[in-house]
């Protein structure tokens, strides 16, 4: 059986393609009502995240929106993830993976796939933040692009509009410097970042396909 999970913003819904059947079995948790973020959780500065025309908008003080729904009990190891993203000029954001909920501050656990085309931070969209950074700008502000992340074993691939910008293999028994101890592969959930009040970033069509462990 091949499982493909996709998000309707408030709940990761599952489409199950059965090899023994020619029909599609579809199951879903809470469906997106256009107004709420059911199955997602944010700690302080919760107002940073809003829904606008069916999109998640990150705009406000530092905050992080964590997926806390039922799919895989929000505990993913190997997966393919993608989201359509649009930044406004000067904005910064990110997509965390293998992370876990925390009430405030930058997530300590997991990695961040950077979202930043023109912010003062030199690490550009597609960077595996502070681990394998991208200096070039491959996508533009005010235009939708697709950011893709794949984790399989110790390998992390990040693509922008199908162009590979990061292909990183985590060393065995890697030890990070102080402050980055949690930047290692394990398993966990996803989080979207609200970086600062001057950043405004849109997310839609959030999808994740779990891969065999």
Buried (B, 14 or more C-beta within 10 A) or exposed (E): EEBEBBBBBBBBBBBBEEEEEEEEEEEBBBEBEEEEBBBBBBBEBBEBBBBEEEBBBBBBEBBBBBBBBEBBEBEBBBBBBBBBBBBBEBBBBBBBBBBBBBEEEBBEBBBBBBBBBBBEEEBBBBBBBBBBBBEEBBBBBEEBBBBBBBBBEEEBBBBBEEEEBBEBEBEEEEEEEEEEEBBBBEBBBBBBBBBBEEBBBBBBBBBBBBBEE
